[in-house]
Amino acid sequence: MSKTIYIVLTETGSVLSRAIQLYTRENFNHISIAFDAELKEMYSFGRRHENNPLIGGFVEENVQSKLLRRSNCAIYEYQVSDEQYQKLRMEISHFKQHQDQYKYNFVGLLCIACRIRLKREYAFFCSQFIATLFLRAGITYDICPYFTKPTDFKNFNGFHLLYRGKLQRYTHIPRTKPMPNVPVSSIIKIA
């Protein structure tokens, strides 16, 4: 049996977001993992305080926050085994219990550009965090967490585009049926 997880790519328009966009030349520059289609339980590494981009770490994200609700997004669903799902949950639980130890890896962002592999045990940037979660859960792709960009995930086999458009619009889509039964063509909005 399998379970569904969701990968959420966003573009917030913040200063840091635009700086990353200059380097990656990609529309989306932040990535999160969610365990429900409504994105009520969504995690990443990012800013801890909405108005201060310099204090970052492990965060449980709120799609209704000022920063995220106005963002553009692409939401992908991905099937994992029960065992992989449980491992992902255990890893998230660990990060929640020890969230004060974890910081945002600003230095790691600079190392990507220079192709320097720098391991910092308690520091991650968003895509490094998701890639590390995948590796620890036994979800293997040809990825190196130190050099992974958010948009690298959309090209992985098995990722299915569920929605693309304004995040706020996605959160208002009625879900009387499970999301996989709703055709993407009926809800997609290319920005």
C-alpha positions, -999 to 999 in steps of 0.1 A, spaced: 0 0 0 12 35 -6 6 70 8 6 104 -8 29 133 1 29 167 -15 58 188 -26 51 225 -28 73 248 -48 67 285 -42 78 319 -54 72 346 -27 88 376 -43 108 384 -11 143 398 -14 160 365 -6 136 348 -31 146 372 -59 183 367 -51 180 329 -53 160 334 -85 188 354 -101 212 324 -95 188 295 -104 170 313 -132 139 293 -121 104 306 -113 102 287 -80 129 290 -53 113 276 -21 102 240 -14 81 224 13 68 190 21 31 185 31 13 154 44 -22 164 33 -38 179 1 -51 209 20 -15 218 30 -24 221 67 7 202 77 36 216 57 73 218 67 105 234 54 134 255 63 127 291 61 121 323 80 109 318 116 94 353 118 76 365 88 91 400 89 127 389 95 143 369 67 176 367 87 163 344 114 156 311 99 154 274 107 130 245 107 94 257 103 59 244 101 45 267 74 11 283 73 -4 288 38 -24 316 52 7 336 63 12 369 46 43 357 28 29 324 14 -8 333 6 2 358 -21 29 335 -36 28 316 -69 31 278 -65 34 244 -81 21 215 -61 31 180 -69 19 147 -54 41 117 -50 34 82 -38 56 66 -12 55 33 5 41 29 40 76 24 53 89 55 36 60 75 49 66 64 84 103 73 81 94 108 68 71 112 98 98 101 122 122 126 107 97 154 109 90 145 145 127 147 153 130 181 137 100 193 156 114 181 189 148 197 183 138 227 162 157 252 184 190 235 174 184 239 137 193 271 117 189 282 82 220 274 61 228 307 45 264 297 40 252 266 22 234 287 -4 267 304 -12 284 271 -14 260 259 -41 272 287 -64 308 278 -57 302 240 -59 316 236 -24 303 207 -4 299 220 32 282 198 58 267 216 87 249 192 110 223 216 123 218 239 93 198 234 61 183 254 33 149 243 21 158 220 -8 187 205 12 162 197 39 138 180 15 166 160 -2 179 149 32 144 138 43 141 118 11 175 101 15 168 92 51 134 78 42 149 56 15 135 76 -14 165 75 -37 171 98 -67 204 109 -81 206 139 -58 232 155 -36 215 175 -8 243 201 -8 236 211 -44 199 204 -48 177 233 -60 139 233 -53 130 228 -90 151 197 -93 123 177 -76 97 185 -103 118 164 -128 119 133 -107 101 102 -119 67 98 -102 60 134 -93 26 144 -107 17 181 -111 -15 187 -91 -18 225 -94 0 256 -106 -11 291 -98 -17 313 -68 -14 294 -35 -44 313 -21 -66 301 -49 -55 265 -44 -65 267 -7 -100 277 -17 -106 248 -41 -135 227 -26 -124 192 -19 -156 171 -17 -137 143 -34 -100 133 -30 -78 157 -49 -64 130 -73 -99 127 -88 -100 163 -99 -84 168 -133 -55 191 -132 -67 209 -164 -98 221 -145 -78 239 -118 -45 248 -134 -37 285 -138 -5 294 -155 7 327 -141 
